[in-house]
């Protein structure tokens, strides 16, 4: 992942979408505080640092090691997303990209993320869709679930979020993936 995350079409496409959707919001906040929850090997931290001060958290020593090796150690903390070491309302923006499916208790994680988000802050989640697409790939990636849109919305509301936009962002590839 670390070797390819800046070049993979998936990551590049997702980052283009995030830039298009969030750039106007980043500019409205002076020195935005951004949390990358489940920051992985560092590509997301480098990308988000263009928009504000980024803090990354990840539960895995190997991911933290990659971040530190890439010179991102000062901005990375080892922590479980269900128990974040930050005060209430610490962040203006939170990004949890391909994280929730890895967490055993996604509602607890969502509540903790909501706690650390400013009341007028924005959050971006990406998750794998459609439980009927479950495959060995999900098992290999240690996923606990895939989401239906209505289930994700219900979880977000239960955790205290007010969903603004919930959509499938990779609809173009849906048919080939499904096949």
C-alpha positions as CSV (number, residue, x, y, z in Angstrom):
1,X,0.0,0.0,0.0
2,X,2.7,2.5,1.0
3,X,4.6,2.0,-2.2
4,X,1.6,2.6,-4.5
5,X,-0.9,4.8,-2.6
6,X,0.1,8.0,-4.4
7,X,-0.2,6.5,-7.8
8,X,-3.2,4.1,-7.5
9,X,-6.2,5.2,-9.6
10,X,-8.5,4.4,-6.6
11,X,-6.7,6.8,-4.3
12,X,-6.1,9.5,-6.9
13,X,-9.8,9.4,-7.9
14,X,-11.0,9.6,-4.3
15,X,-8.6,12.5,-3.5
16,X,-9.9,14.4,-6.6
17,X,-13.5,13.9,-5.4
18,X,-12.5,15.1,-1.8
19,X,-10.7,18.1,-3.2
20,X,-13.7,19.1,-5.3
21,X,-16.2,18.6,-2.4
22,X,-14.2,20.0,0.5
23,X,-11.9,22.7,-0.9
24,X,-14.5,25.4,-0.6
25,X,-15.1,24.4,3.1
26,X,-11.3,24.3,3.9
27,X,-10.9,27.9,2.9
28,X,-13.7,29.1,5.2
29,X,-11.8,28.0,8.3
30,X,-8.6,29.8,9.4
31,X,-5.9,27.1,10.0
32,X,-8.2,24.1,9.8
33,X,-7.6,21.2,12.2
34,X,-8.0,17.9,10.4
35,X,-8.2,14.4,11.7
36,X,-7.3,11.5,9.5
37,X,-8.8,8.5,11.4
38,X,-7.2,5.3,10.2
39,X,-4.5,7.2,8.5
40,X,-2.7,4.1,7.2
41,X,0.7,4.5,5.7
42,X,0.8,8.2,5.3
43,X,-0.5,9.1,1.8
44,X,-3.7,10.5,3.2
45,X,-1.8,12.7,5.7
46,X,0.4,14.1,2.9
47,X,-2.7,14.8,0.8
48,X,-4.7,16.4,3.6
49,X,-1.8,18.6,4.8
50,X,-2.4,20.8,1.8
51,X,-5.6,22.0,3.5
52,X,-4.6,22.4,7.1
53,X,-2.9,21.0,10.2
54,X,-3.4,17.2,10.0
55,X,-3.3,14.7,12.8
56,X,-3.4,11.0,12.0
57,X,-4.4,8.1,14.1
58,X,-4.1,4.5,13.4
59,X,-4.3,1.4,15.6
60,X,-1.6,-0.6,13.8
61,X,2.1,-0.4,14.6
62,X,3.1,-1.2,11.1
63,X,1.1,1.8,9.7
64,X,2.5,4.1,12.3
65,X,6.0,2.8,11.4
66,X,5.5,3.7,7.7
67,X,4.3,7.2,8.6
68,X,7.3,7.8,10.8
69,X,9.7,6.5,8.1
70,X,8.1,8.9,5.7
71,X,8.8,11.8,8.1
72,X,5.2,12.1,9.3
73,X,5.9,10.9,12.9
74,X,5.1,14.2,14.6
75,X,1.5,14.2,13.3
76,X,0.7,10.5,14.0
77,X,-0.7,8.9,17.1
78,X,-1.3,5.2,17.8
79,X,-4.9,5.0,19.0
80,X,-8.1,3.0,18.5
81,X,-10.8,5.0,16.8
82,X,-13.3,3.9,19.5
83,X,-11.2,5.8,22.2
84,X,-9.5,8.8,20.7
85,X,-7.0,10.7,22.8
86,X,-8.4,14.2,21.9
87,X,-10.6,16.7,23.7
88,X,-14.2,17.3,22.6
89,X,-14.6,19.3,19.4
90,X,-10.9,19.3,18.7
91,X,-11.3,19.1,14.8
92,X,-12.8,21.1,12.1
93,X,-12.7,18.2,9.6
94,X,-12.5,14.5,10.0
95,X,-11.7,12.0,7.3
96,X,-12.3,8.3,7.9
97,X,-11.7,6.8,4.5
98,X,-12.2,3.0,4.4
99,X,-12.1,2.8,8.1
100,X,-15.5,1.9,9.5
101,X,-15.7,-1.5,7.9
102,X,-12.5,-2.5,9.9
103,X,-13.9,-1.5,13.3
104,X,-15.9,-4.2,15.3
105,X,-18.2,-1.6,16.9
106,X,-18.8,1.0,14.2
107,X,-21.5,2.9,16.2
108,X,-19.0,3.4,19.1
109,X,-16.4,4.6,16.6
110,X,-18.9,7.0,15.0
111,X,-19.8,8.4,18.4
112,X,-16.2,9.0,19.3
113,X,-15.5,10.7,16.0
114,X,-18.6,12.9,16.5
115,X,-17.3,13.8,20.0
116,X,-14.1,15.1,18.5
117,X,-15.7,17.1,15.7
118,X,-16.6,20.7,16.1
119,X,-20.3,21.4,16.2
120,X,-20.2,23.0,12.7
121,X,-17.4,20.7,11.4
122,X,-17.6,18.4,8.5
123,X,-16.7,14.7,8.2
124,X,-16.1,12.4,5.2
125,X,-16.6,8.7,5.4
126,X,-16.0,6.2,2.7
127,X,-17.1,2.6,3.1
128,X,-17.5,-0.5,0.9
129,X,-21.1,-0.8,-0.3
130,X,-23.6,-3.6,-0.7
131,X,-23.4,-6.5,1.6
132,X,-24.3,-8.8,-1.3
133,X,-20.8,-8.0,-2.8
134,X,-19.1,-9.6,0.2
135,X,-16.2,-11.7,-1.1
136,X,-12.9,-13.2,-0.1
137,X,-11.4,-9.8,-0.7
138,X,-13.4,-8.4,2.3
139,X,-12.1,-11.3,4.5
140,X,-8.6,-10.8,3.3
141,X,-8.9,-7.0,4.2
142,X,-10.3,-7.9,7.6
143,X,-13.6,-6.2,7.0
144,X,-16.5,-6.7,9.5
145,X,-19.2,-5.5,7.1
146,X,-20.3,-3.7,3.9
147,X,-22.9,-1.0,4.1
148,X,-26.2,-0.3,2.5
149,X,-26.9,3.4,2.1
150,X,-29.9,3.4,4.5
151,X,-27.9,1.5,7.1
152,X,-25.0,3.9,7.0
153,X,-27.4,6.9,7.3
154,X,-29.1,5.3,10.3
155,X,-25.7,4.7,12.0
156,X,-24.6,8.2,11.3
157,X,-27.8,9.6,12.9
158,X,-27.6,7.3,15.8
159,X,-24.1,8.6,16.5
160,X,-25.2,12.2,16.4
161,X,-24.3,13.2,12.8
162,X,-26.6,15.0,10.4
163,X,-25.8,13.5,7.0
164,X,-25.6,16.1,4.3
165,X,-24.7,14.0,1.3
166,X,-24.6,10.2,1.1
167,X,-23.8,8.8,-2.3
168,X,-22.0,6.1,-4.2
169,X,-18.9,7.7,-5.5
170,X,-17.6,4.9,-7.7
171,X,-20.8,4.2,-9.7
172,X,-18.9,4.1,-13.0
173,X,-17.2,0.8,-12.0
174,X,-20.2,-0.7,-10.3
175,X,-21.2,-3.1,-13.1
176,X,-17.6,-4.5,-13.7
177,X,-17.1,-4.9,-9.9
178,X,-20.5,-6.6,-9.5
179,X,-19.7,-9.0,-12.4
